[in-house]
Amino acid sequence: MKGAAGVIAAGSAFAVAAVGGLLIGIALDHARHTEYFAVSGLFAGIALGGYAAFRLLVQTNIS
C-alpha cells in the first residue's frame, strides 16, 4: 500500500481494534456484573490498534 491508502488502513485498524476491545469489555461487564472490563478492553484495544497501525505505517513507508 502506498500513500493515503496506507494511512487509511492504519487508521481503520486502530479504530476497529479500539472499538472491538471496548465492545468485548462491555460484554464481559454484562456477563460478570462488573464495571471495569469495559475500560480494560478499551485500553487493550488502543494498545493493539496502535501496534497494528504502527506496523502498517512502517510497511507503507518501506514499500
C-alpha positions as CSV (number, residue, x, y, z in Angstrom):
1,M,0.0,0.0,0.0
2,K,1.2,3.4,-0.8
3,G,0.3,6.9,0.1
4,A,-3.1,7.7,1.5
5,A,-4.3,4.1,1.3
6,G,-1.7,3.0,3.9
7,V,-2.8,5.8,6.3
8,I,-6.4,4.9,5.9
9,A,-5.7,1.3,6.5
10,A,-3.7,2.1,9.7
11,G,-6.4,4.4,11.0
12,S,-9.1,1.8,10.3
13,A,-7.0,-0.9,12.1
14,F,-6.7,1.4,15.1
15,A,-10.4,2.2,15.2
16,V,-11.6,-1.3,14.8
17,A,-9.3,-2.6,17.5
18,A,-10.2,0.1,20.0
19,V,-14.0,-0.3,19.4
20,G,-13.7,-4.1,19.4
21,G,-11.9,-4.1,22.7
22,L,-14.5,-1.8,24.2
23,L,-17.3,-4.0,22.9
24,I,-15.7,-7.1,24.3
25,G,-15.2,-5.3,27.6
26,I,-18.8,-4.3,27.7
27,A,-19.9,-7.8,27.0
28,L,-17.7,-9.1,29.8
29,D,-19.1,-6.5,32.2
30,H,-22.7,-7.6,31.5
31,A,-21.8,-11.3,31.9
32,R,-19.9,-10.8,35.1
33,H,-21.8,-7.9,36.6
34,T,-18.7,-5.7,37.0
35,E,-17.7,-2.3,35.9
36,Y,-14.1,-2.4,34.9
37,F,-13.8,-4.7,31.9
38,A,-15.0,-2.0,29.5
39,V,-12.2,0.3,30.4
40,S,-9.6,-2.5,30.4
41,G,-10.9,-3.7,27.0
42,L,-10.7,-0.1,25.6
43,F,-7.1,0.3,26.7
44,A,-6.2,-3.2,25.4
45,G,-7.8,-2.3,22.1
46,I,-6.0,1.0,21.9
47,A,-2.7,-0.8,22.6
48,L,-3.2,-3.5,20.0
49,G,-4.6,-1.0,17.5
50,G,-1.6,1.3,18.0
51,Y,0.7,-1.6,17.4
52,A,-1.2,-2.7,14.3
53,A,-1.3,0.9,12.9
54,F,2.4,1.4,13.5
55,R,3.3,-1.8,11.6
56,L,1.0,-0.8,8.7
57,L,2.6,2.7,8.6
58,V,6.1,1.2,8.7
59,Q,5.3,-1.2,5.8
60,T,3.8,1.7,3.8
61,N,6.9,3.8,4.1
62,I,9.3,0.9,3.3
63,S,7.4,-0.3,0.2
